[in-house]
Amino acid sequence: MLTVTVTYDTGNAPSFTGQISQAAQIWNGAAACERRPGSLVAASSARRARRG
């Protein structure tokens, strides 16, 4: 059996913290919108729930 060890230097790797932060804000905003009574998303969800 041959064992191979692979190493990776993250020193030059790109950072996606800005994109991750923005995506989290969009996600959290959408979740808050869905919980808000009378919102379009809440109304759509209610219709889907009634249809089964």
KAFENLIN-V40734 format. One record per helix or strand of 2 or more residues. SS is the DSSP state (H for helix, E for strand). FROM is the first residue (numbers start at 1). LEN is the number of residues. Records with the same first field share a line. If there is no record, write none. Layout:
BEGIN
SS->FROM-LEN  FROM-LEN
END
This chain:
BEGIN
H->10-3  17-19  40-12
END
